[in-house]
């Protein structure tokens, strides 16, 4: 009989409020993926392990906040869990940046598995600090991470995702500096929350989280999506998952204004303009990093031609974005 891999709980970095505990994660067997792995074959094998997961279905998960607060949730048939619960004041548990430390554990797995001794897994949830002046919602692909979404047949996406380790991926020049400036704001002493919202699937969570950590981006909640079901016809009023997630952020923090950052290559220009129209006076600025695709760039320029409701920059470089943010009194 084959020995089973140890259990793990991947707690995604999430966001909530002083009265709302909002946690996401996944229960899986631990495949011991090396995020610094080298060699084409081993990288492909790691990529296969990220997508061919052994999830722990219908497991009861216990979450501990502080020393004496416990909450419970259950994984679904794909090992994912969501805990969304109204609670008493969580502010005493948050640090100066607004992060609440959490401990996840298996309460009940099923009759075929034994809970291991090392049954403690860390997690964090962000409550925006009282020192925040605004929030930042940023895309990842081709906004801060060279991906190649506009390349022919998406070949560069395949190469970067499956044949390049997270430790070797390169950010756009100056991007970490720009995000730290936004995080610290006009005074240089703020704690403006950064939310990373992407179309990438949750399977890439640890890959992207390691990339952000390795390249010293400000820590922030990472919001991805489930794999879309193939051959499902889009209904009238269809809204991209990314747009839904950003709306959730806007409605979770109704007193917080936001800066939106994306790229000119895919849906960001259209989503961001719609959000600025639907939520007047909530969007401080829109930054769209230029991509090497003339037709897409022409469409985006036409989309924002004579648009004056919100400051918009189609940025050729991060330096240009930094200067624009200074001119609009967003950063020091």
Secondary structure as the mmCIF struct_conf table of DSSP 4:
data_model
#
loop_
_struct_conf.conf_type_id
_struct_conf.id
_struct_conf.beg_label_comp_id
_struct_conf.beg_label_asym_id
_struct_conf.beg_label_seq_id
_struct_conf.end_label_comp_id
_struct_conf.end_label_asym_id
_struct_conf.end_label_seq_id
HELX_LH_PP_P HELX_LH_PP_P1 UNK A 2 UNK A 6
STRN STRN1 UNK A 7 UNK A 11
STRN STRN2 UNK A 14 UNK A 15
STRN STRN3 UNK A 17 UNK A 17
TURN_TY1_P TURN_TY1_P1 UNK A 18 UNK A 19
STRN STRN4 UNK A 20 UNK A 29
TURN_TY1_P TURN_TY1_P2 UNK A 35 UNK A 36
BEND BEND1 UNK A 39 UNK A 39
HELX_RH_AL_P HELX_RH_AL_P1 UNK A 40 UNK A 51
BEND BEND2 UNK A 52 UNK A 52
STRN STRN5 UNK A 55 UNK A 55
TURN_TY1_P TURN_TY1_P3 UNK A 57 UNK A 58
STRN STRN6 UNK A 60 UNK A 65
TURN_TY1_P TURN_TY1_P4 UNK A 66 UNK A 68
STRN STRN7 UNK A 69 UNK A 74
TURN_TY1_P TURN_TY1_P5 UNK A 77 UNK A 78
BEND BEND3 UNK A 79 UNK A 79
STRN STRN8 UNK A 80 UNK A 86
BEND BEND4 UNK A 88 UNK A 88
HELX_RH_3T_P HELX_RH_3T_P1 UNK A 91 UNK A 93
STRN STRN9 UNK A 94 UNK A 94
TURN_TY1_P TURN_TY1_P6 UNK A 96 UNK A 97
STRN STRN10 UNK A 99 UNK A 108
TURN_TY1_P TURN_TY1_P7 UNK A 111 UNK A 112
BEND BEND5 UNK A 117 UNK A 117
STRN STRN11 UNK A 121 UNK A 126
TURN_TY1_P TURN_TY1_P8 UNK A 130 UNK A 131
BEND BEND6 UNK A 133 UNK A 133
STRN STRN12 UNK A 135 UNK A 138
STRN STRN13 UNK A 141 UNK A 141
TURN_TY1_P TURN_TY1_P9 UNK A 142 UNK A 144
STRN STRN14 UNK A 145 UNK A 145
TURN_TY1_P TURN_TY1_P10 UNK A 149 UNK A 150
BEND BEND7 UNK A 151 UNK A 151
HELX_RH_3T_P HELX_RH_3T_P2 UNK A 152 UNK A 154
HELX_RH_AL_P HELX_RH_AL_P2 UNK A 155 UNK A 163
BEND BEND8 UNK A 164 UNK A 164
HELX_RH_3T_P HELX_RH_3T_P3 UNK A 166 UNK A 168
STRN STRN15 UNK A 171 UNK A 171
HELX_LH_PP_P HELX_LH_PP_P2 UNK A 172 UNK A 172
TURN_TY1_P TURN_TY1_P11 UNK A 173 UNK A 174
HELX_RH_AL_P HELX_RH_AL_P3 UNK A 175 UNK A 184
TURN_TY1_P TURN_TY1_P12 UNK A 185 UNK A 187
BEND BEND9 UNK A 188 UNK A 188
STRN STRN16 UNK A 194 UNK A 201
HELX_RH_3T_P HELX_RH_3T_P4 UNK A 202 UNK A 204
HELX_RH_AL_P HELX_RH_AL_P4 UNK A 205 UNK A 214
TURN_TY1_P TURN_TY1_P13 UNK A 215 UNK A 216
HELX_LH_PP_P HELX_LH_PP_P3 UNK A 217 UNK A 219
STRN STRN17 UNK A 222 UNK A 225
HELX_LH_PP_P HELX_LH_PP_P4 UNK A 226 UNK A 229
TURN_TY1_P TURN_TY1_P14 UNK A 230 UNK A 231
HELX_LH_PP_P HELX_LH_PP_P5 UNK A 232 UNK A 235
TURN_TY1_P TURN_TY1_P15 UNK A 236 UNK A 237
HELX_RH_AL_P HELX_RH_AL_P5 UNK A 241 UNK A 252
TURN_TY1_P TURN_TY1_P16 UNK A 253 UNK A 255
STRN STRN18 UNK A 258 UNK A 263
BEND BEND10 UNK A 264 UNK A 267
HELX_RH_AL_P HELX_RH_AL_P6 UNK A 268 UNK A 278
BEND BEND11 UNK A 279 UNK A 279
TURN_TY1_P TURN_TY1_P17 UNK A 280 UNK A 281
STRN STRN19 UNK A 283 UNK A 289
BEND BEND12 UNK A 292 UNK A 292
HELX_RH_AL_P HELX_RH_AL_P7 UNK A 294 UNK A 303
TURN_TY1_P TURN_TY1_P18 UNK A 304 UNK A 306
BEND BEND13 UNK A 309 UNK A 310
STRN STRN20 UNK A 311 UNK A 315
BEND BEND14 UNK A 316 UNK A 317
HELX_RH_AL_P HELX_RH_AL_P8 UNK A 318 UNK A 327
TURN_TY1_P TURN_TY1_P19 UNK A 328 UNK A 329
BEND BEND15 UNK A 330 UNK A 330
#
